[in-house]
Structures are given as structure tokens and as C-alpha cells.
Amino acid sequence: MKISANLIGQTLGTISGVLIIVFLLPVYIFMILYYKALLLEFISRLFKGNRHKIAEEVLFESKRLVQSYLVGLLLEALIVAILNSLCLFIIGIQYAILIGLIGALLNVIPYIGGLVAIAIPMLVAIATGEPIDALWVLMAYMLVQFIDNNFIVPKVVASKVKVNALVSIIVVIVGGALWGISGMFLSIPLIAILKVVFDRIEPLKPFGFLLGDDQPRKGSVIFRFKK
């Protein structure tokens, strides 16, 4: 019972964090648009005239990247919500559409969000139905996660952000430790923007390559270590 109570508390905390992000995001966007001229003037004064072209390219690429990333996330959330709701409806879970939608929104949070999204319908299944229903929910959500991770994300989301999986996992963990759910949500687009900056600055290009997902040619040997 204590474990269930802790799990419910963590789930409610995660949902509240997501809702806070959803409601505050329009405010942040409005403030950025309101002070757009000020921010651009600051950037122009920060760099010399001969660097304005590079700064303009970074701003354009960052804007395009964030827009593409958000569109990809929304499309992924819509597909996952439909799949979740369909599975829960077939199993016979109450409030299938609402729980499926909440699960899709939580799934936007990398890694941990998906775990919490599975916990919610399992708890509802245990509370309102038979224990076997929770097992069916777990199997159904694992199938949805498999489809999402292997087909939806690579085709819809990952193609928008050229950051490798290792870096993504690290920045999500660090972002969550520093800023909670907001940090987990924003960590991947922020590191992708950082990669855009690194790719435009010659001394920092190796770091941009490290963040990217372009693997070196197989069979190529750069360093030869003595045994």
C-alpha cells in the first residue's frame, strides 16, 4: 500500500509538472516575442560586424530546429494518444481516451515520462477492474512503446534533431537533476541548438561532431594502440 501511495504521489507530481509547463509555455513565448527586438539588438552588439552572418545563420537554424522539433513532438503525441486510447478501450479500462491522452503527453518527457504513463492505467485497472487487466495494460503499452521508439520517433522526431542517443540520455538526466521536469523537456532541444552553434565555430566543430549522430566510417582506424 505504501509503494502504491508513493507511486500515486510521483505520478500526480509529474502530471502537475507537465500542466505547469503547458500553461506557462504561452507566457514564455509571448515574452520572447515582445522582447524580440531587444534580444536581436543585444546579439548584434555582442558580435562584431564580420560575425553577424554567422550569428544570423545560427539564429535561423535554431528557429527552424525548434519549430520542427515541436511539430514532431505534437505529431508523435497525437499518434501515441490514439494508440493508447485504442488499446485501453479494447481492454475495457474506464476513461480510456482521457488516460490515453495523458499518457501521450507524459510520453513527451523523455524516458521517465513513459514509465509514469504506464503506471497510471495500471493503477486504474487494479482499482476498477481485475488484476489481470493491469497485465494486459502493461503488455499493450509495451507494444505501443516499441512502435513509438522504433518507428514513430525515428521517422517523426529524431529526424528533426541530429543528436545521438548517448548525449540525449545524459542531458535528460542532467536537466532533470538541475531543473526537474522542465529541464528534462527542454534539455534535448537546447543541446541541439548548442550543436548548431558548435558547427558554425571552427574551433568548436569537434564538439558539434561529438553531439551529432554521424558515425565515422566503419573500418577506419585513426589511432593504433600498442598491445
N, C-alpha and C positions, 0 to 999 in steps of 0.2 A: 504493500500500500504506500509505503514511504517512497519507494522508487517511482511509482506511478505519479505521486504528488509532485515529486521533483521534475519528472518528465513533463507533466502538465504545466508546471511553472516555467520551465525553459521554453516550452512551445509558445505559451502566451507572451513571454518576453520577446521572443523572436518575431511573432506576429505584430506586436506593438511597435517594435523597431522598424519593421517594413512599412507599417502605416505612417509612422513619423516621417520616413524618407519620402513616401508618396505625397504627403501633404506639404512638406517643406520644399520639395523639388521645384514646384512652380514659383515659390518665393525667391529661391536662389536664381532661377532663370531670369525672373523679372529684374532683380538687382543687377545681374551681369549685363543685361540688355540696356538697363537705364544708365549704367556707368561705362558703356561700351567705348564712347569717345575718350573718356578719361584713361581707360586701360590701354587703348591703342596709342594715345599720346605718350603714355609712360613707356611703352615698348619702343616707340620711335626715339625717345630721348635716351633710353638705356643703351641702344646700339648706335654706332656711327653710321654715317650715310652709306658707306660702301657695304654695310652689313644689312641694310634694310631689305634687300632682295631675299636673303636667306631667312630673315625673320618673317617676311611675307609668306614664303613657301611653308615654313613651319606652322604658321597660323592657319593657312588654308588646309594643309594636310591634317592638322589636329581637328579642325572643324568637320572635315569630311569623315574622318575616322570616328569621331564621337557620334555623328549622325548615323553612320552606317551601323555602328555597334548597337545603338539604341533601337534602331529599326529591326535589327537581327534579334535582339532580346525580346521585343514585343511579339514578333512573329513566332519565335520559339515558345514563348509563354502561351500564346493562343493555341498552338498545336498541342502542347502538353496539357493544357486545360481541357481540351476536347477529349484527348485520350484518357486522362484521369477520370473525367466525369462519366465517360462511356463504360470504363471498367467498373467503377463504383456502382453505376446503375445496374449493370448486369449482375453483380454480386448481390445487390439488394441493400446497399448502405443508404441510410437516410441522409437527406441533404447532399446528394451526390454532386450536383452542379456546383453548389457553394464550396464544398470541400475540395472538389477538383480545381476550382478557380484559385482557392487559397494555396493549394499545393503548387500550382503553376507559378504563382507569384513568389512563393518561398524558393522555388527551384531556380529563380533568377540569381539568388545568393549562391555563389559557388560552393560546392562540396557540402557544407553544413546545412544549408537550406534544404537540400534534397533529403537529408536524413530526418529533419523535422517534418517535412511534408509527408513522409511515410508514417511517422508516428501519429499524426492527427487522425487519419481514417482508421488506423488500427485501434486506437483508443475508443473511437466512436463505435466500431464494430464490436468490441468487447462489452461496451456499456449498453448497447441497444440490441445486440444480436447474439449469435453463438460464437464461442471461442474459435471455431473453425473458420469463421468469416474473416477474422484477423489474419489467419494464414493465407487465405485467398487474396486478401488485400495486399499483403506483403509480396506475394508472387506476382500479382498484377502490376504493382508499382515497380518491382524489379524489372519486369518486361518493358514497361514504359521508359524506365531509366536507361535500359540497354538501347532501346530505339533512339532515345534522346542523345545519349553520349556517342553513339556510333553512326548515326545518320543525320539527325536534326542539327546538332551542334556543329559538326564539321562542315555541313553544307550551308547553314544559315548564319551561325555566329562566328565560328573560328576563322572563316574566310575573311571576316571583316577586320580582325585584329591579328597581326602577324607576330604573336608572342608565343614562345614554346611552353609546353606543359609544365616543365620543371620550374621555370620562373613564375608562371601563373600560380602554382601551388604555394611557393614561398611568399609571394607578395600578398596573397589572400590571407595566409596565416599572420604575417606581419601587420597587415592592415586591420585584421580583426583584433589583434593584441593591442594596437595603438588606439583605434577609433571605433571598435565594436562593429556592429552590422554595417554602418555607413562606410567604414574603412574597407570591409570585405566587398561591398558592392562597387566601390569606386576604384579599388586597387588595380584591376586589370586595365580599364581604360586609361588610368593615369600612367601606368608603366608603358602602355602602348604609345602614349603621347611623348613620354621620355625617350622611347626608341626613335621616334620621328626626329627629335632634337639631336640625338646622338648620330643619326645617319646623315645629318646635314653639317656636322662639325668634324673636320678631318681627324684631329687627334682622338676624338671620341668614337670614331666608327667601329673599332673593335668591340666596344661595349654594346653598340647597337647590334652588331652581329651576334654577340652572346645572348642578347634578349630575344633575337628572332628565331624562327623555326626552319631556317635554311640549313640543312645538314651538309657537311663537307662531302665531297665525292668519295664514295666507298673505294677502299683500296689505296687511297693516297696516304703516304707516310711523310710526316713533317719532321718529327723528332725520332731519332733512333737511340734507344737507351741500351747501355751495355748490361748484359745479364751477370 
